[in-house]
Amino acid sequence: MLIEDEAGMATALRTVLEREGIVVDHVANAADAREAARSGTADLILLDRTLPDGDGLALIPDIRRDNRGVPIIVISARGDVTDRVSGLDTGADDYLPKPFAMEEMLARVRAVRRRPASVSVQRVQLGNLAYDLNNDEATVDGQRLNLPRRELLVLAALMRRRGRTVPRSALEDAVYGFDDEIQSNTLDSHVSRLRKRLSEAGGAVEIHAIRGVGYLLRQTS
């Protein structure tokens, strides 16, 4: 999730992150950020301090209540030592003063995502299917699955809640950015292709459609 009110900066950051295969949800003020954070679907948050409706640091306690382990990197033109210390003491995982090089921003994103504390569970398994949450890698019987990015995100969301029904809205939040245009059958197409790939790889799991609700990933008997 990118929380940034400056349109030019938001566009630049989003472009660079999406080139790395990262789905970006962008909000431009604290009120929308609080609402978006309640979904708990963000894997990392880039947070600008100077928002039109308040200091971004005030969001950190609210975000932590809904998604305690999510890494937060503050990006701000307020880069004095006292500002950086304040950000870190409030609960940010990193503090990046503006202006900064995009290469450094990406390196910091990679660094906080590598930290064990950034994810409460690093590996989840269902039958012979395993998912490494740190490296976004799925395997069947130890053999890596080469999945397109969207299908990988669908699988990650289902694996996090394996054995439970995942609502369509939660899957769409996990797979698409807020500004993506989603056709009514787009998610179903991704799920259908994912089913086929899992079957071809010998995965002992099935994705069951719950009519009018969402999807359930379960182990086959």
N, C-alpha and C positions, 0 to 999 in steps of 0.2 A: 504494500500500500504506500502510495506517495501522497504526502500531505504538504502541498505547496501552493501558495496563492499567486505567485508570479507566473503568468502564462508562458512566457518565453522559456524560463527555467524548467517549468513542468514539462513542456514539449521536448526540450533537449534531453532531460533525464529519462523521460519515457522512451524516447527513440533509442537511446543507448542501452537501456535495460532490456527492451524488447528484442534488440539484436542479439542479446545473450540468451534468448529463449525464455525470458521472465515475463509472466502475465502481470500487467500493472493496473491497479485500481487507483484512480486519481481523484482526490477531493481537495477543495480549495479553502476550506475554513474549518474551524474547530467543531462547530455544531455537526456538520456532515461527517467529520472524522469520528466523533463519538458514536454516531449511529452506525457507521460502517464497521467500526471496531467490535461492535456487539456480536457480529456474525462469527468472530473467532477464526476466520479462514485465512488471515494474512500470515505468511511465513516470515516476513520481515517488513519493518516500517521505516521509511525515510521521512523524517519529521522536520519541517521548517519551524523556526521559533516565532518569526514575526508573521502572525496570521491576522486577518482583518477583525477577528472577534476575540483576540487574546493571545497571550504567550503560549506557544506550543508546548512548553514544558508542563503546563497545567494539565495537558491531556494524558501525560504518562501514567499517573495513578489510576485514571479511568481505564486506560488500555490494559494495564496490568491486572485489573479486576476481572476482565473478560477473557484475556489471553495472556496468562502470567508469563509464559516462557518465550513469547515472541521477541526477537532481537529488535532493538530500536536504535537507529542512527540519526542523531540530530544534525541537520545541516543549517547553518546560520551565518549571516554577515556579522553577528556578534561573536567575535572570536577571541576576545581577551581571556586571559587566564581565569579570571573570576567567573566569566560566562561559561567557559568550558567545565570548570569545576562544578558550577551550579547544575549544569546539565547532567553530568555524570552522577552527582550526588542525588539528583532527583530520580534516577533510575535508568538513564540511557546507557546503552552498551558501548556507544562510541559517539564522538562529537567531531564533526568535520566543518571547519570554518570556510565560508565563501570568501573569495572565489577559489575553486578547486579544480584540479584536472579530473576529467571523467575516468581516466585510467585508475587514479587513486580511489575514486568513489567505488568503482567496481571491485578493486582489491579489498577494500574495507567490507563491502558486502560479502565477498567470498570468505573473508576472515571470520566475521561474526557467525556466518552460517556453519562454519567448521567447528565452532565451539560446542562441546558436548552439552552444555547447559542450555543451548538455544532450542533443543528439542527434548522433550521429556522422555520419549521413546525413540530410539534410533533405528530400530529394525522391527518390523511386524511380519507375522507369518500366518498363512492360512493353508493348510494342507501342504502341498509341495511348492506353493507360491510364496515368495518372500519379497518384501519391499524395504529397501534401504532409504530411510527418510532424509538422511544427511546428504546422500549423493544422488537422490532421485533415480534409483536404479532398481528395476524389477528383475527377478530371476525365477525360473521354474527348474526344480531339481539342480540348482546351482548354475544353470545356463542363462546368461543375460538375454533379456527380451529387448529387441530393437523396436521401440514404439515411437510413433510420432508424438510431438510434445503434448497435444491436446489429449490424446488417448492415455498418455502417461499421467496427466493431471487427473483424469477421470479415475484411473486405477488407484492413484494415491488417495483420493478422497474416499473411495470405497474401502480401501484397505484400512484407513484410519478408523472406520466405523464398521469393520467386517462383522457379519452376523446381525447387523441392524439395518433397518431401512434408512436410506439417505434420501431426503426430499430432493425433487428436481431443482428447486431453488438453491439449495446448498451446493449441489453439483455445479450448477451454472455459475454461482459465485466463485467456486474454486477454479473453474476452467477459463472463464471469460472475464475480461476487464469491463468496468462499468460502461465504457463507451463503445464496446463491441456490439455490432448488430447481430442479433441471434435469431435465426429463423426457427419456426416452431418445431422442426424435426432435426435441427442441427445436433443437439445432444444425443438424440436417439441414433443418429448415424454414427457418431463416435462410439457409442456403447455397442452397436452392432458390429463394427469393425474390431473393437477390442475383444468381444466375445470370440470372434473368428480366430484372432491371433492367439488368444489363450488356449483355445481348443487345439489349434495346429501345433502349439508348443507342448501339448500334453498336460496342461494345467488341470489339476483335480479340483476345479472350482467352477461355479456358474454364477452368472449375473442374472438375477430374477427380477423381472419388471413387476412392480406393485402398481396396478392400474390407478391412475389419478393421483399417485403419491410420489413415487420415485423408483429407486432401484436398491436391491439387496444383493450383496456379495456373500456367497456361502460355499462351504466345502461340499463336493459331491460325495455321495455315499458309495 
